[in-house]
């Protein structure tokens, strides 16, 4: 697995030592503070690395790959690095802005459509009705319940609108034909934020305050044995949106270092 280790800007002259100190509580050596030992060895590595802001590829503040055990280096990936100041990492500002703008248009359009029809039920209502009648997940797609969901006037109206809102030029997943009722189940701000950050790759993060965020796992704090006895307030929730918002909000001199772990 890979994880982005966040370090204060003051660690720029001692990157290896600072990464080692941050990673130590999660070591699989019986010494680490946390109950779930995570890694047994790691290396600062640009594989699945951090994208460099255009025009800064030769900046001396960027962190280089560390050699493998045999002294060799992995082939460099153009435009990516093993780390550097947050201000030199490309968080795709223009693309995020376009994604946010378009997601707002989609949310507004759904409100227009649903305002002209009876309020539709979410597809989950029909899915669980199908299960209650003895159906299965596999049989739902061709069931009467699935047809009943699609027959709702607002959903039928959306089918005519959705194709013109597809934006594969932003991202492959910018397609809005499925379960449109879900669009209105969150605020405009929440919907926009979800799509804005969806254009960035998912990352595991070790925060400045010592929180280990790994996809699919509860966050761990480096000074506490386990979640039940931890008294620290997490930096954010477990979701992808929280990770990305945290990284983007960090001071520009914060070091982000990509670490490849064997777990």
ROVEX-550574 format. One line per 2 residues: number of its first residue (from 1); their letters; for each residue x, z, y of C-alpha. Coordinates in steps of 0.25 Angstrom, whole numbers, plus 5000, padded with zeros to 4 digits. Layout:
N
NUM> A> X:Z:Y | ...
//
This chain:
263
1> XX> 5000:5000:5000 | 5004:4999:5015
3> XX> 5001:5008:5026 | 5004:5008:5041
5> XX> 5012:5020:5045 | 5010:5024:5060
7> XX> 5021:5031:5067 | 5024:5035:5081
9> XX> 5032:5026:5090 | 5043:5036:5090
11> XX> 5046:5033:5075 | 5051:5019:5079
13> XX> 5065:5023:5076 | 5063:5030:5063
15> XX> 5052:5022:5056 | 5056:5024:5042
17> XX> 5057:5039:5044 | 5044:5040:5051
19> XX> 5037:5032:5040 | 5043:5041:5030
21> XX> 5038:5053:5037 | 5024:5048:5039
23> XX> 5023:5043:5024 | 5029:5056:5018
25> XX> 5016:5064:5016 | 5010:5053:5008
27> XX> 5022:5051:4998 | 5019:5051:4983
29> XX> 5031:5061:4980 | 5024:5075:4980
31> XX> 5029:5078:4993 | 5019:5072:5002
33> XX> 5008:5080:5009 | 4996:5073:5004
35> XX> 4989:5074:4991 | 4988:5059:4989
37> XX> 5002:5054:4987 | 5002:5040:4993
39> XX> 5015:5033:4991 | 5028:5034:4983
41> XX> 5036:5024:4991 | 5034:5015:5004
43> XX> 5042:5005:5012 | 5040:5000:5027
45> XX> 5035:4986:5024 | 5029:4975:5032
47> XX> 5021:4970:5019 | 5007:4970:5024
49> XX> 5013:4974:5037 | 5009:4975:5051
51> XX> 5007:4962:5060 | 5016:4961:5072
53> XX> 5010:4958:5085 | 5014:4943:5088
55> XX> 5026:4942:5096 | 5032:4955:5092
57> XX> 5038:4951:5078 | 5052:4953:5082
59> XX> 5050:4967:5089 | 5061:4976:5085
61> XX> 5050:4988:5084 | 5044:4982:5072
63> XX> 5047:4989:5059 | 5054:4981:5048
65> XX> 5051:4981:5033 | 5060:4991:5025
67> XX> 5067:4985:5013 | 5062:4986:4999
69> XX> 5069:4995:4989 | 5078:4984:4986
71> XX> 5082:4981:5000 | 5073:4968:5001
73> XX> 5063:4966:5012 | 5049:4960:5010
75> XX> 5047:4946:5017 | 5043:4948:5031
77> XX> 5028:4944:5034 | 5028:4936:5047
79> XX> 5021:4944:5058 | 5021:4957:5051
81> XX> 5030:4970:5051 | 5032:4983:5044
83> XX> 5029:4990:5057 | 5030:4992:5072
85> XX> 5024:4998:5084 | 5009:4997:5084
87> XX> 5010:4988:5097 | 5017:4978:5089
89> XX> 5007:4977:5077 | 4997:4966:5078
91> XX> 4983:4972:5077 | 4977:4959:5080
93> XX> 4970:4962:5093 | 4964:4949:5096
95> XX> 4958:4947:5082 | 4953:4961:5082
97> XX> 4946:4958:5096 | 4940:4945:5090
99> XX> 4935:4953:5078 | 4929:4964:5086
101> XX> 4922:4954:5096 | 4916:4946:5084
103> XX> 4912:4958:5077 | 4904:4962:5089
105> XX> 4897:4949:5090 | 4893:4950:5075
107> XX> 4887:4964:5078 | 4880:4959:5090
109> XX> 4874:4947:5082 | 4869:4956:5071
111> XX> 4862:4965:5081 | 4855:4952:5087
113> XX> 4851:4947:5073 | 4846:4961:5068
115> XX> 4838:4963:5081 | 4829:4951:5077
117> XX> 4825:4956:5063 | 4821:4969:5056
119> XX> 4833:4978:5054 | 4839:4974:5040
121> XX> 4843:4984:5029 | 4858:4984:5025
123> XX> 4862:4977:5013 | 4865:4990:5006
125> XX> 4850:4994:5006 | 4847:4981:4997
127> XX> 4860:4983:4989 | 4856:4998:4985
129> XX> 4842:4993:4982 | 4847:4983:4973
131> XX> 4855:4994:4965 | 4843:5003:4965
133> XX> 4836:4992:4958 | 4846:4991:4947
135> XX> 4855:4980:4953 | 4870:4980:4954
137> XX> 4880:4977:4965 | 4883:4964:4957
139> XX> 4868:4960:4957 | 4865:4963:4971
141> XX> 4870:4950:4978 | 4859:4942:4970
143> XX> 4848:4953:4971 | 4835:4953:4978
145> XX> 4840:4965:4986 | 4852:4956:4991
147> XX> 4842:4945:4995 | 4833:4955:5002
149> XX> 4844:4960:5010 | 4847:4945:5014
151> XX> 4833:4943:5017 | 4832:4953:5029
153> XX> 4829:4945:5041 | 4841:4950:5049
155> XX> 4851:4947:5038 | 4845:4933:5036
157> XX> 4847:4931:5051 | 4861:4936:5050
159> XX> 4864:4926:5039 | 4862:4915:5050
161> XX> 4871:4921:5060 | 4883:4927:5052
163> XX> 4890:4914:5049 | 4893:4911:5064
165> XX> 4899:4925:5065 | 4909:4923:5054
167> XX> 4923:4923:5060 | 4934:4921:5049
169> XX> 4944:4917:5060 | 4944:4932:5063
171> XX> 4944:4937:5049 | 4939:4933:5035
173> XX> 4929:4944:5035 | 4922:4941:5048
175> XX> 4910:4936:5041 | 4897:4943:5044
177> XX> 4887:4937:5034 | 4886:4949:5025
179> XX> 4877:4962:5027 | 4875:4960:5042
181> XX> 4866:4973:5042 | 4880:4980:5042
183> XX> 4884:4975:5055 | 4873:4983:5062
185> XX> 4876:4996:5054 | 4888:5000:5064
187> XX> 4890:5000:5079 | 4895:4987:5086
189> XX> 4908:4995:5088 | 4910:4999:5074
191> XX> 4907:4985:5069 | 4917:4978:5079
193> XX> 4928:4988:5075 | 4926:4986:5060
195> XX> 4928:4971:5062 | 4939:4972:5072
197> XX> 4948:4980:5063 | 4944:4972:5051
199> XX> 4954:4961:5055 | 4966:4970:5053
201> XX> 4971:4973:5039 | 4968:4986:5033
203> XX> 4980:4996:5033 | 4983:5010:5028
205> XX> 4989:5019:5039 | 4997:5031:5040
207> XX> 4993:5036:5054 | 5002:5043:5065
209> XX> 4995:5057:5061 | 4998:5055:5046
211> XX> 4985:5050:5041 | 4987:5041:5029
213> XX> 4975:5030:5029 | 4975:5022:5016
215> XX> 4964:5012:5013 | 4953:5018:5004
217> XX> 4959:5032:5005 | 4956:5044:5013
219> XX> 4966:5047:5024 | 4977:5057:5021
221> XX> 4985:5065:5031 | 4999:5067:5029
223> XX> 5000:5082:5031 | 4988:5086:5022
225> XX> 4987:5087:5007 | 4973:5080:5006
227> XX> 4960:5077:5014 | 4953:5090:5010
229> XX> 4964:5099:5017 | 4967:5089:5029
231> XX> 4963:5094:5042 | 4968:5082:5050
233> XX> 4959:5072:5057 | 4961:5058:5052
235> XX> 4965:5047:5062 | 4953:5038:5058
237> XX> 4944:5035:5047 | 4948:5028:5034
239> XX> 4942:5014:5038 | 4950:5002:5042
241> XX> 4945:5002:5056 | 4951:5016:5058
243> XX> 4964:5012:5053 | 4965:5000:5062
245> XX> 4960:5007:5075 | 4970:5018:5073
247> XX> 4982:5008:5072 | 4978:5000:5084
249> XX> 4976:5012:5092 | 4990:5018:5090
251> XX> 5000:5018:5101 | 5008:5005:5102
253> XX> 5021:5011:5098 | 5016:5018:5085
255> XX> 5023:5012:5074 | 5015:5006:5062
257> XX> 5024:5004:5050 | 5019:4997:5037
259> XX> 5023:5005:5025 | 5021:4999:5011
261> XX> 5019:5011:5000 | 5019:5011:4985
263> X> 5008:5020:4981
//
